[in-house]
């Protein structure tokens, strides 16, 4: 997908058909690597690496509205980034995400 940026800071990241319910999609948006996750029709965008040992969460499993690290099974809330289970104790970075006209868009800037 050709990335475009609106004046409001949203970047095109994927098309909705690339992210069926219950799936995880790694993408790079504005030079930032992240994961898109579809949970029951709601799209979430999070950092791709566990905050404990930097394991790649694309290999993790979804557990409701959380993602489980494949290495030590820390679980992170996809809405807040909160580390729900040890050994991770630092939150996962989350990004604003939305679906607009069949396009999944993410805001990756500090604003």
N, C-alpha and C positions, 0 to 999 in steps of 0.2 A: 504494500500500500504506500502511495506517495504521501509523505507527511505534510500536513498543512497546519498552520498556526493561525488562530483567530486573534483579533485584537484584544480579546478577553483572556488570553493566556492558555486556552485549551489547544491541545495537540491531537491530531488524529493518530491513533495507535493501532487500530485493526478494524475490521468490519464485523458486525455482530455474528455473521454466519461462521466466522473463524473460532468462535468461543461458545460452543453449546453448553447447556446447563451441566454443571458438575465437572467442568474442565479447567485446566490451568494452561495459560499460553505465555511463554517468555517473549518479550518485545523490548526494543530500544526506542525510547522517545526522547528527542532533543538531547541525545548522547547519554541518556540515563537508562540503565538496564532495570527492568522491573517485570513483575508477573501480573498478568490479568487473570482474574478468577471469577467464574460465573457460579453464583450460589442461588439457585431457584429464581433465575432471571435478574438478579442484582449483580452488577459488575463491580468488582473491587480491584484496586491496584496497590501492590505492595512491593517492597524491596525483595530481591530474589534470594538473599542469603540469610541463613539463620544467624541470629546475633550471638550465639554461643560458640560455635566452631566453624562458622562460615560455610556450612553445608548448603548445597543448592536445593532450594525449596521446590523447584520444578519437579523434582523426584519425590516430593512429599505427597501425603494423602490429605484429602479434604475430610473434615469431621464437622458436619454442619457448617456453621459460619466461621470455622477455624481451619488452619492448615497445620499439619503435623510434620515436623522435621524428620527426614529419613535416617538421620544419624543417631541422635539420642532421644528422639520422640518428644522434644519440646513442642508445645502447641501454642499457636498465636491466633488471637482474635483478628479476623480480617477487617473489621470495622475500625477498631482502635489501635491495632498493632500490639496490644498488651500480651506479654508472655504469660500464658496461663498455666504452664507446667514446667518444672525444672528439667534440665539444668539451666536453661536460658532464663535470665532475669532482666534483660534489657528488651525494650519493645522493638518491634519491627516497624520500619518507616512505612507509613501509608500515604497514598496520594489520592486526590480527588479524582473520581472517575464518573463518566456519564455515557449514556447512549443517546446520540442525536442523529436522527434520520438514517439509522442503520450503521452509523459509524460509532465505534468506541473511542471516546476522547478522554485524555488524561491531562491534568495540570501538574507539571513537575517543578515549576519555579517556587521560589520562597514565598510568593504571594499567594 
